[in-house]
């Protein structure tokens, strides 16, 4: 049972649960800007953009976990923060070489002269996700 000084943070993708920990705070990037959730926050549901999810863990040394989110929705209710994302990877799980390769492919697709608008939009989205994953991977703890 949670007390009123902590949050339970759950991150789920179509593949299953990616993250499930008690925390002091959660910071996300919403479509309207940055938002930090603390215990006893009013119920809220907001869309998330591609960005880094920062979770201040509820432990003695209070580490901060970083998770790359590929967009999604966050719901906060009764000190439970539920994030439903199409893609989510913890910093420690990111394959940096794969992210760098995806970034290079997206940049190459953006330079294609006869690309359709749809192809350009997909390449921009892929580039944003790759850059986010690379940035989040720099916060890995060993």
ROSE-4610 file (N, C-alpha, C; in Angstrom, 1 decimal, always signed):
// ROSE-4610
residu = [X/X/X/X/X/X/X/X/X/X/X/X/X/X/X/X/X/X/X/X/X/X/X/X/X/X/X/X/X/X/X/X/X/X/X/X/X/X/X/X/X/X/X/X/X/X/X/X/X/X/X/X/X/X/X/X/X/X/X/X/X/X/X/X/X/X/X/X/X/X/X/X/X/X/X/X/X/X/X/X/X/X/X/X/X/X/X/X/X/X/X/X/X/X/X/X/X/X/X/X/X/X/X/X/X/X/X/X/X/X/X/X/X/X/X/X/X/X/X/X/X/X/X/X/X/X/X/X/X/X/X/X/X/X/X/X/X/X/X/X/X/X/X/X/X/X/X/X/X/X/X/X/X/X/X/X/X/X/X/X/X/X/X/X/X/X/X/X/X/X/X/X/X/X/X/X/X/X/X/X/X/X/X/X/X/X/X/X/X/X/X/X/X/X/X/X/X/X/X/X/X/X/X/X/X/X/X/X/X/X/X/X/X/X/X/X/X/X/X/X/X/X/X/X/X/X/X/X/X/X/X/X/X/X/X/X/X/X/X/X/X/X/X/X/X/X/X/X/X/X/X/X/X/X/X/X/X/X/X/X/X/X/X/X/X/X/X/X/X/X/X/X/X/X/X/X/X/X/X/X/X/X/X/X/X/X/X/X/X/X/X/X/X/X/X/X/X/X/X/X/X/X/X/X/X/X/X/X/X/X/X/X/X/X/X/X/X/X/X/X/X/X/X/X/X/X/X/X/X/X/X/X/X/X/X/X/X/X/X/X/X/X/X/X/X/X/X/X/X/X/X/X/X/X/X/X/X/X/X/X/X/X/X/X/X/X/X/X/X/X/X/X/X/X/X/X/X/X/X/X/X/X/X/X/X/X/X/X/X/X/X/X/X/X/X/X/X/X/X/X/X/X/X/X/X/X/X/X/X/X/X/X/X/X/X/X/X/X/X/X/X/X/X/X/X/X]
num = [1/1/1/2/2/2/3/3/3/4/4/4/5/5/5/6/6/6/7/7/7/8/8/8/9/9/9/10/10/10/11/11/11/12/12/12/13/13/13/14/14/14/15/15/15/16/16/16/17/17/17/18/18/18/19/19/19/20/20/20/21/21/21/22/22/22/23/23/23/24/24/24/25/25/25/26/26/26/27/27/27/28/28/28/29/29/29/30/30/30/31/31/31/32/32/32/33/33/33/34/34/34/35/35/35/36/36/36/37/37/37/38/38/38/39/39/39/40/40/40/41/41/41/42/42/42/43/43/43/44/44/44/45/45/45/46/46/46/47/47/47/48/48/48/49/49/49/50/50/50/51/51/51/52/52/52/53/53/53/54/54/54/55/55/55/56/56/56/57/57/57/58/58/58/59/59/59/60/60/60/61/61/61/62/62/62/63/63/63/64/64/64/65/65/65/66/66/66/67/67/67/68/68/68/69/69/69/70/70/70/71/71/71/72/72/72/73/73/73/74/74/74/75/75/75/76/76/76/77/77/77/78/78/78/79/79/79/80/80/80/81/81/81/82/82/82/83/83/83/84/84/84/85/85/85/86/86/86/87/87/87/88/88/88/89/89/89/90/90/90/91/91/91/92/92/92/93/93/93/94/94/94/95/95/95/96/96/96/97/97/97/98/98/98/99/99/99/100/100/100/101/101/101/102/102/102/103/103/103/104/104/104/105/105/105/106/106/106/107/107/107/108/108/108/109/109/109/110/110/110/111/111/111/112/112/112/113/113/113/114/114/114/115/115/115/116/116/116/117/117/117/118/118/118/119/119/119/120/120/120/121/121/121/122/122/122/123/123/123/124/124/124/125/125/125/126/126/126/127/127/127/128/128/128/129/129/129/130/130/130/131/131/131/132/132/132/133/133/133/134/134/134/135/135/135/136/136/136/137/137/137/138/138/138/139/139/139/140/140/140/141/141/141/142/142/142]
x = [+0.8/+0.0/+0.9/+0.6/+1.3/+0.9/+1.9/+1.5/+1.4/+1.0/+0.7/+2.0/+3.2/+4.4/+5.1/+4.4/+5.1/+4.1/+4.7/+3.9/+4.3/+3.4/+3.7/+3.7/+4.8/+4.9/+4.9/+4.0/+3.9/+4.0/+4.9/+5.0/+4.7/+3.8/+3.3/+3.3/+3.8/+3.7/+2.9/+2.6/+1.9/+2.6/+3.9/+4.6/+4.6/+4.1/+4.0/+4.6/+4.7/+5.2/+6.7/+7.1/+8.5/+9.1/+8.2/+8.7/+7.6/+8.0/+7.0/+7.8/+7.8/+8.6/+7.9/+8.2/+7.7/+8.7/+8.1/+9.0/+8.5/+9.4/+9.1/+8.4/+8.9/+8.4/+8.6/+7.8/+7.9/+7.8/+8.8/+8.8/+8.6/+7.7/+7.5/+7.4/+7.4/+7.1/+5.8/+4.8/+3.5/+3.5/+2.4/+2.2/+2.3/+2.0/+2.0/+3.2/+4.2/+5.4/+5.7/+6.8/+7.2/+6.2/+6.1/+5.2/+5.9/+5.9/+6.4/+5.2/+5.1/+4.0/+4.6/+4.1/+4.5/+3.3/+3.6/+2.5/+1.3/+0.1/-1.1/-1.5/-1.0/-1.4/-2.9/-3.6/-5.0/-5.0/-6.1/-6.3/-6.1/-5.4/-5.1/-4.8/-5.2/-4.8/-4.3/-3.0/-2.4/-1.7/-1.7/-0.9/+0.6/+1.4/+2.9/+3.5/+4.6/+5.3/+6.5/+7.2/+8.5/+9.4/+10.0/+10.9/+11.3/+12.0/+12.6/+11.6/+11.3/+10.6/+11.6/+11.5/+12.5/+11.7/+12.2/+11.5/+12.5/+12.2/+13.0/+12.6/+13.4/+13.1/+12.9/+12.1/+11.8/+12.7/+14.0/+15.0/+15.9/+16.8/+17.7/+18.6/+19.1/+20.0/+19.3/+18.0/+17.1/+17.7/+18.0/+18.5/+17.3/+17.7/+16.7/+16.9/+15.7/+15.7/+15.2/+15.8/+15.4/+14.9/+13.8/+13.1/+12.8/+13.2/+12.8/+11.4/+10.6/+9.1/+8.9/+8.2/+7.9/+6.5/+6.1/+4.8/+3.8/+2.7/+1.7/+0.8/+0.3/-0.7/-0.3/-0.4/-0.2/-1.5/-1.8/-2.9/-2.4/-2.8/-2.4/-3.7/-3.8/-5.0/-4.6/-4.9/-4.6/-3.2/-2.3/-0.8/-0.3/-1.0/-0.5/-0.4/+0.8/+1.1/+1.2/+0.2/+0.2/+0.6/+1.6/+2.0/+1.8/+1.0/+0.8/+1.5/+2.5/+3.4/+3.5/+3.5/+3.7/+5.1/+6.1/+7.5/+8.0/+8.7/+9.4/+10.6/+11.8/+13.0/+13.7/+14.1/+14.9/+16.3/+16.9/+18.3/+19.2/+19.2/+20.1/+19.9/+18.7/+18.3/+18.5/+18.8/+18.9/+20.2/+20.0/+21.1/+21.5/+22.7/+23.1/+23.5/+24.1/+24.5/+23.2/+22.2/+20.9/+20.3/+20.3/+19.8/+20.6/+21.9/+22.7/+22.4/+22.2/+21.9/+20.5/+19.5/+18.2/+18.3/+19.1/+19.3/+19.9/+20.9/+21.5/+20.6/+19.8/+18.8/+17.7/+17.3/+16.3/+16.8/+18.0/+18.7/+18.8/+19.2/+19.3/+18.0/+16.9/+15.6/+15.1/+15.5/+15.1/+15.8/+17.0/+17.7/+17.2/+16.4/+15.9/+15.1/+15.5/+14.9/+13.4/+13.0/+11.7/+10.8/+11.1/+10.3/+8.9/+7.9/+6.5/+6.4/+5.4/+5.1/+5.1/+4.4/+4.2/+5.6/+6.5/+7.8/+8.6/+8.5/+9.2/+8.7/+7.4/+6.8/+7.3/+7.3/+7.8/+9.3/+10.1/+11.5/+11.8/+11.0/+11.1/+10.8/+9.7/+9.3/+10.4/+10.9/+12.0/+13.2/+13.5/+14.7/+14.5/+13.3/+13.0/+13.1/+12.6/+12.7/+14.2/+14.9/+16.4/+17.2/+16.9/+17.7/+17.3/+16.0/+15.6/+16.2/+16.3/+16.9/+18.4/+19.0/+20.5/+20.7/+19.9/+20.0/+19.7/+18.7/+18.3/+19.4/+20.0/+21.0/+22.2/+22.4/+23.6/+23.3/+22.1/+21.8/+21.9/+22.4/+22.4/+23.4/+22.9/+23.8/+24.2/+25.5/+26.0/+26.1]
y = [-1.2/+0.0/+1.2/+2.2/+3.4/+4.4/+5.1/+6.1/+7.4/+8.5/+9.8/+10.5/+10.0/+10.6/+10.0/+9.1/+8.4/+8.2/+7.9/+7.6/+6.2/+5.5/+4.3/+4.7/+4.4/+4.7/+3.4/+3.4/+2.2/+2.7/+2.1/+2.4/+1.1/+1.2/+0.0/+0.4/-0.6/-0.5/-1.7/-1.7/-2.9/-4.2/-4.2/-5.4/-5.8/-4.9/-5.2/-4.1/-4.5/-3.5/-3.3/-2.0/-1.7/-1.2/-0.6/+0.0/+0.0/-0.3/-0.3/-0.1/+1.1/+1.4/+2.5/+2.5/+3.6/+4.8/+6.0/+7.2/+8.4/+9.4/+10.7/+11.6/+11.5/+12.4/+11.9/+12.4/+12.0/+13.2/+13.4/+14.5/+14.0/+14.7/+14.3/+15.5/+15.2/+16.3/+16.1/+17.0/+16.9/+17.8/+17.7/+18.5/+20.0/+20.4/+21.8/+22.2/+21.3/+21.6/+20.6/+20.9/+20.0/+20.0/+18.8/+18.7/+17.7/+18.1/+17.2/+16.9/+15.6/+15.1/+14.7/+15.2/+14.9/+14.1/+13.5/+12.8/+13.7/+13.1/+13.8/+14.8/+14.6/+15.4/+15.1/+16.1/+16.0/+15.0/+14.3/+13.4/+14.2/+13.6/+14.3/+13.2/+13.6/+12.7/+13.7/+13.4/+14.3/+13.5/+14.0/+13.4/+13.7/+12.8/+13.0/+13.0/+13.8/+13.8/+13.0/+12.8/+12.1/+12.8/+12.1/+12.8/+11.8/+12.4/+11.6/+11.7/+10.5/+10.4/+10.3/+11.2/+11.1/+10.7/+9.7/+9.2/+9.2/+10.0/+10.1/+8.9/+7.9/+6.7/+6.9/+6.1/+6.1/+5.1/+5.5/+4.7/+5.6/+4.9/+5.7/+6.7/+6.2/+7.0/+7.8/+7.6/+8.3/+8.5/+7.4/+7.6/+8.1/+8.7/+9.1/+8.1/+7.5/+6.6/+7.4/+7.2/+7.8/+6.8/+7.1/+6.2/+7.0/+6.5/+7.2/+6.8/+7.8/+7.6/+8.1/+7.2/+7.6/+8.2/+9.0/+9.6/+8.7/+9.1/+8.3/+9.2/+8.6/+9.2/+8.9/+9.9/+9.7/+10.0/+9.1/+9.3/+9.3/+10.2/+10.3/+10.2/+9.2/+9.1/+8.3/+8.9/+8.2/+7.8/+8.7/+8.5/+7.4/+7.0/+6.1/+6.8/+6.8/+7.4/+6.3/+6.2/+5.2/+5.9/+5.4/+5.9/+4.8/+5.1/+4.2/+4.8/+4.1/+4.6/+3.5/+4.0/+3.1/+2.4/+3.2/+2.7/+3.3/+2.5/+3.0/+2.1/+2.8/+2.0/+2.7/+1.9/+2.4/+2.7/+3.7/+4.1/+3.0/+2.1/+1.0/-0.1/-0.1/-1.0/-0.6/+0.7/+1.3/+0.7/+0.2/-0.2/+1.0/+1.6/+2.9/+2.8/+1.7/+1.5/+1.4/+0.8/+0.7/+2.1/+2.8/+4.2/+5.1/+5.0/+5.8/+5.4/+4.1/+3.6/+4.2/+4.1/+4.6/+6.1/+6.9/+8.3/+8.6/+7.8/+8.0/+7.7/+6.6/+6.2/+7.3/+7.9/+8.9/+10.2/+10.5/+11.7/+11.5/+10.3/+10.0/+10.1/+9.6/+9.6/+11.1/+11.9/+13.3/+14.1/+13.5/+14.2/+13.7/+12.7/+12.1/+13.1/+13.4/+14.4/+14.2/+13.0/+12.8/+12.1/+12.4/+11.8/+12.4/+11.6/+12.1/+12.7/+13.5/+14.1/+13.1/+12.0/+10.9/+10.3/+10.1/+9.6/+10.6/+11.8/+12.9/+12.9/+12.8/+12.8/+11.6/+10.4/+9.2/+9.4/+10.0/+10.1/+11.1/+12.2/+13.2/+12.5/+11.7/+11.0/+10.0/+9.3/+8.3/+9.1/+10.2/+11.0/+11.5/+12.0/+12.5/+11.3/+10.2/+9.0/+8.6/+8.6/+8.1/+9.1/+10.4/+11.4/+11.3/+11.1/+11.0/+9.7/+8.6/+7.4/+7.6/+8.3/+8.6/+9.5/+10.5/+11.4/+10.7/+9.9/+9.2/+8.1/+7.5/+6.5/+7.1/+8.4/+9.0/+9.1/+8.7/+8.7/+7.3/+6.4/+5.0/+4.9/+4.1/+3.9/+2.4/+2.2/+0.9/+0.3]
z = [+0.0/+0.0/+0.0/-0.9/-1.0/+0.2/+0.7/+1.7/+0.9/+1.5/+0.8/+0.5/+0.7/+0.3/-0.9/-1.5/-2.7/-3.8/-5.0/-6.2/-6.6/-7.3/-8.0/-9.5/-10.2/-11.6/-12.4/-13.3/-14.2/-15.7/-16.4/-17.9/-18.6/-19.5/-20.3/-21.8/-22.6/-24.0/-24.5/-25.8/-26.4/-26.1/-25.9/-25.6/-24.1/-23.3/-21.8/-21.0/-19.7/-18.7/-18.8/-18.9/-19.1/-17.7/-16.9/-15.7/-14.6/-13.3/-12.3/-10.9/-10.4/-9.2/-8.4/-7.1/-6.2/-6.5/-6.4/-6.6/-5.8/-5.8/-5.2/-6.2/-7.4/-8.5/-9.9/-10.8/-12.2/-13.0/-14.0/-14.9/-16.3/-17.1/-18.5/-19.4/-20.7/-21.7/-22.2/-22.0/-22.5/-23.8/-24.5/-25.7/-25.4/-24.1/-23.7/-22.9/-22.8/-22.1/-21.0/-20.2/-19.1/-18.0/-17.3/-16.2/-15.2/-13.9/-12.8/-11.9/-11.6/-10.8/-9.4/-8.4/-7.0/-6.3/-5.2/-4.5/-4.2/-4.2/-3.9/-5.0/-6.2/-7.4/-7.7/-8.2/-8.6/-9.8/-10.0/-11.1/-12.4/-13.4/-14.6/-15.7/-16.9/-18.1/-19.1/-19.6/-20.6/-21.7/-22.9/-24.0/-23.8/-24.1/-24.0/-25.4/-25.5/-26.8/-26.6/-27.7/-27.7/-26.7/-25.7/-24.8/-23.7/-22.7/-21.6/-20.4/-19.9/-18.7/-17.6/-16.5/-15.4/-14.1/-13.5/-12.3/-11.2/-10.1/-8.9/-8.0/-7.9/-7.2/-5.7/-5.1/-3.7/-3.0/-2.9/-2.3/-1.4/-0.6/+0.2/-0.5/-1.7/-2.4/-3.5/-3.6/-4.6/-6.0/-6.7/-8.0/-8.9/-10.1/-11.1/-12.2/-12.6/-13.8/-15.0/-16.1/-17.4/-18.3/-18.9/-19.9/-21.1/-22.3/-23.6/-23.9/-24.1/-24.4/-25.8/-26.6/-28.0/-28.1/-27.2/-27.2/-26.4/-26.1/-25.4/-24.5/-23.5/-22.6/-21.1/-20.3/-18.8/-18.1/-17.2/-16.2/-14.8/-14.0/-12.6/-11.8/-10.9/-10.0/-8.8/-7.6/-6.3/-6.2/-6.5/-6.4/-7.2/-8.3/-9.3/-10.6/-11.2/-12.5/-13.5/-14.4/-15.4/-16.8/-17.4/-18.7/-19.7/-20.7/-21.9/-23.0/-23.5/-24.6/-25.7/-26.9/-28.0/-28.0/-27.5/-27.3/-26.1/-25.3/-24.1/-23.8/-23.6/-23.2/-22.1/-21.1/-20.0/-20.6/-20.0/-20.4/-20.5/-19.5/-19.5/-20.6/-21.2/-22.2/-23.6/-23.8/-25.1/-25.8/-27.0/-27.9/-28.6/-28.2/-28.7/-30.2/-30.6/-32.0/-32.9/-32.4/-33.2/-33.3/-32.2/-32.2/-33.2/-33.2/-34.1/-35.5/-35.8/-37.1/-37.6/-36.7/-37.0/-37.3/-36.5/-36.7/-38.1/-38.5/-39.8/-40.9/-40.8/-41.8/-42.0/-40.8/-40.9/-41.6/-41.2/-41.8/-43.3/-43.7/-45.2/-45.9/-45.2/-45.8/-46.0/-45.1/-45.2/-46.3/-46.8/-47.8/-49.2/-49.2/-50.5/-51.3/-52.5/-53.3/-53.7/-54.0/-54.5/-53.4/-52.2/-51.1/-51.0/-50.7/-50.5/-49.1/-48.9/-47.6/-46.5/-46.8/-45.9/-45.5/-46.5/-46.2/-45.4/-45.7/-44.9/-43.5/-43.3/-41.9/-41.1/-41.8/-41.1/-40.7/-41.6/-41.4/-40.2/-40.2/-39.1/-37.8/-37.7/-36.5/-36.1/-37.0/-36.7/-36.2/-36.8/-36.3/-34.9/-34.6/-33.2/-32.2/-32.5/-31.6/-31.4/-32.5/-32.4/-31.6/-31.8/-31.0/-29.6/-29.3/-27.9/-27.2/-27.9/-27.4/-27.1/-28.0/-27.8/-26.6/-26.5/-25.3/-24.0/-24.0/-22.7/-22.4/-23.4/-23.1/-22.4/-22.5/-21.8/-20.3/-19.8/-18.4/-17.8/-18.5/-17.9/-16.7/-15.7/-14.5/-14.6/-14.2/-14.3/-12.9]
